[in-house]
Amino acid sequence: METDANGRRPVGSPAAGVVHRLAQRHETLATVESLTGGLLSASIVEIAGVSGVYRGGLIVYATELKAWLAGVPEDLLADRGPVDPDVALALAEGGRRRCGADWGLATTGVAGPQPQDGKPVGLVYVAVAGPGGAEVSRLDLDGGRDHIRSATVIEALRLLAQRIHAAGAATVPGTQAAAGGDPATAATGGR
């Protein structure tokens, strides 16, 4: 089993956890991959029962495909290049829209062996877009190309799991978030 950004092996399959949670919530997922080139989607589709959750994915390794297929604004790519937090967010949202999914999960970065466009090897952005908004995470990974790519998959799935968990907490009846943030109404379910 591969290791995460901190060199630890995850307990269980991060993909299995998110697939299970999404199935429970009756929500769907799409992926958009650059640096991982299909590893993320492969880790997801190896989970039994994924067909009810996974809508599909885009592999947009070439910069121009990020615009053409995933809908990343061309001016953003021209100004900042493909390894950028806003590009990662645009990839996640673009995959979500293009595939008609509730959630979009994206990866972009530099796996090496050489820096790219002035960005160092190991600089990675993973992003998730979902019903409650979007989030991006910057990773500064060490190691060789294979480790960077596999650690990116684990970290992307972790970010998605965190966002799904946060979305679940925000919709649980009787919580402050569900009752509009007023502690007095939270205890009564908003009455």
C-alpha positions as CSV (number, residue, x, y, z in Angstrom):
1,M,0.0,0.0,0.0
2,E,1.2,3.5,-0.8
3,T,2.0,6.2,1.8
4,D,0.5,9.6,2.2
5,A,2.2,13.0,2.3
6,N,3.7,12.3,5.7
7,G,5.0,8.8,4.8
8,R,2.3,7.0,6.7
9,R,0.2,4.2,5.3
10,P,-3.6,5.0,5.6
11,V,-5.7,2.6,7.6
12,G,-8.1,1.0,5.2
13,S,-8.9,2.3,1.7
14,P,-9.4,6.1,1.5
15,A,-11.4,5.5,-1.7
16,A,-13.7,2.9,0.0
17,G,-14.5,5.4,2.7
18,V,-15.6,8.2,0.4
19,V,-17.5,5.8,-1.9
20,H,-19.4,4.4,1.1
21,R,-20.2,7.9,2.5
22,L,-21.3,9.2,-0.9
23,A,-23.5,6.1,-1.4
24,Q,-25.2,6.7,2.0
25,R,-25.8,10.3,1.0
26,H,-27.1,9.4,-2.5
27,E,-24.5,11.7,-4.1
28,T,-22.2,11.4,-7.0
29,L,-18.5,12.1,-7.8
30,A,-16.4,13.1,-10.8
31,T,-12.7,13.5,-11.0
32,V,-10.4,15.7,-13.0
33,E,-6.7,14.7,-13.1
34,S,-3.6,16.2,-14.4
35,L,-0.6,15.0,-12.3
36,T,-2.2,11.7,-11.3
37,G,-3.1,10.8,-14.8
38,G,-5.8,8.3,-13.9
39,L,-4.5,6.9,-10.6
40,L,-7.2,8.7,-8.7
41,S,-10.1,7.4,-10.8
42,A,-8.5,3.9,-10.8
43,S,-8.4,3.9,-7.0
44,I,-12.1,4.9,-6.9
45,V,-13.4,2.4,-9.5
46,E,-11.7,-0.6,-7.8
47,I,-14.3,-0.3,-5.0
48,A,-17.2,-2.6,-5.3
49,G,-20.5,-0.8,-5.7
50,V,-19.0,2.4,-7.1
51,S,-21.2,2.5,-10.2
52,G,-24.0,4.2,-8.2
53,V,-21.6,7.0,-7.1
54,Y,-18.9,7.6,-9.7
55,R,-20.0,9.5,-12.8
56,G,-16.7,9.6,-14.6
57,G,-13.6,11.6,-14.9
58,L,-11.3,13.7,-17.1
59,I,-7.6,13.3,-17.6
60,V,-6.3,16.6,-18.7
61,Y,-2.6,16.2,-18.7
62,A,-2.0,18.8,-21.4
63,T,-2.6,22.4,-20.3
64,E,-4.9,23.2,-23.2
65,L,-7.2,20.3,-22.3
66,K,-7.7,21.8,-18.9
67,A,-9.5,24.7,-20.7
68,W,-11.2,22.6,-23.5
69,L,-12.4,19.7,-21.5
70,A,-12.6,20.9,-17.9
71,G,-13.6,24.5,-18.6
72,V,-10.7,26.2,-16.8
73,P,-10.6,29.8,-18.0
74,E,-7.9,30.2,-20.6
75,D,-6.8,33.6,-19.1
76,L,-6.2,31.9,-15.7
77,L,-4.0,29.3,-17.3
78,A,-2.1,31.9,-19.3
79,D,-1.6,34.1,-16.2
80,R,-0.7,31.4,-13.7
81,G,0.1,28.2,-15.4
82,P,-1.5,24.8,-14.7
83,V,0.0,24.4,-11.2
84,D,-2.0,26.9,-9.2
85,P,-4.7,26.7,-6.4
86,D,-7.3,28.6,-8.5
87,V,-6.7,26.2,-11.4
88,A,-7.2,23.3,-9.1
89,L,-10.5,24.7,-7.9
90,A,-11.6,25.4,-11.5
91,L,-10.7,21.8,-12.4
92,A,-12.8,20.4,-9.6
93,E,-15.8,22.6,-10.4
94,G,-15.4,22.0,-14.1
95,G,-15.4,18.2,-13.6
96,R,-18.5,18.5,-11.4
97,R,-20.4,20.5,-14.0
98,R,-19.2,18.5,-17.1
99,C,-20.0,15.2,-15.5
100,G,-23.2,16.2,-13.8
101,A,-21.9,15.2,-10.3
102,D,-22.6,16.4,-6.8
103,W,-18.8,16.5,-6.1
104,G,-15.8,17.2,-8.2
105,L,-12.2,16.2,-7.1
106,A,-9.1,17.5,-8.9
107,T,-5.3,17.1,-8.9
108,T,-2.6,19.3,-10.4
109,G,1.0,19.6,-9.7
110,V,4.6,18.7,-10.5
111,A,5.6,15.1,-10.1
112,G,9.1,15.5,-11.6
113,P,11.7,14.7,-12.3
114,Q,12.2,18.3,-13.4
115,P,10.5,21.5,-12.2
116,Q,7.8,22.8,-14.5
117,D,7.2,26.5,-15.3
118,G,9.3,27.6,-12.3
119,K,7.3,25.4,-9.9
120,P,9.3,22.9,-7.9
121,V,8.9,19.1,-8.0
122,G,6.5,18.0,-5.3
123,L,4.3,21.2,-5.4
124,V,0.7,19.8,-5.7
125,Y,-2.8,21.2,-5.4
126,V,-5.8,19.0,-4.7
127,A,-9.3,20.5,-4.8
128,V,-12.8,19.5,-4.1
129,A,-16.0,21.3,-5.2
130,G,-19.3,20.2,-3.7
131,P,-22.8,21.3,-2.7
132,G,-21.4,23.5,0.1
133,G,-18.6,25.2,-1.8
134,A,-15.0,24.4,-2.7
135,E,-11.7,23.9,-1.0
136,V,-8.1,23.6,-2.2
137,S,-5.2,22.1,-0.3
138,R,-1.5,22.7,-1.1
139,L,0.9,19.8,-0.7
140,D,4.7,20.1,-0.7
141,L,5.7,16.5,-1.3
142,D,9.1,14.9,-1.1
143,G,10.2,11.7,-2.9
144,G,10.2,10.4,-6.4
145,R,7.6,10.7,-9.1
146,D,5.7,7.5,-8.1
147,H,5.5,8.6,-4.4
148,I,4.3,12.1,-5.3
149,R,1.6,10.8,-7.5
150,S,0.3,8.1,-5.1
151,A,0.5,10.5,-2.1
152,T,-1.5,13.0,-4.1
153,V,-4.3,10.4,-4.6
154,I,-4.4,9.7,-0.8
155,E,-4.5,13.4,0.1
156,A,-7.2,14.2,-2.5
157,L,-9.4,11.5,-1.1
158,R,-8.7,12.7,2.4
159,L,-9.8,16.2,1.5
160,L,-12.9,14.9,-0.1
161,A,-13.7,12.8,3.0
162,Q,-13.3,15.9,5.2
163,R,-15.6,17.9,3.0
164,I,-18.2,15.2,2.9
165,H,-18.0,14.9,6.7
166,A,-18.4,18.7,7.1
167,A,-21.4,18.7,4.7
168,G,-23.0,16.0,6.7
169,A,-22.5,17.8,10.0
170,A,-24.1,20.9,8.4
171,T,-27.2,19.0,7.5
172,V,-27.8,16.9,10.6
173,P,-31.2,17.9,12.2
174,G,-30.8,19.6,15.6
175,T,-27.4,21.1,14.9
176,Q,-26.7,24.8,14.9
177,A,-25.8,24.7,11.2
178,A,-29.1,23.1,10.3
179,A,-31.1,25.5,12.5
180,G,-29.5,28.6,11.2
181,G,-26.9,29.0,13.8
182,D,-29.2,30.0,16.7
183,P,-28.4,27.8,19.7
184,A,-31.9,28.4,21.1
185,T,-33.6,27.0,18.0
186,A,-31.1,24.3,17.5
187,A,-32.3,22.3,20.5
188,T,-35.9,22.5,19.2
189,G,-35.1,21.6,15.6
190,G,-35.7,25.2,14.5
191,R,-39.2,25.7,16.0
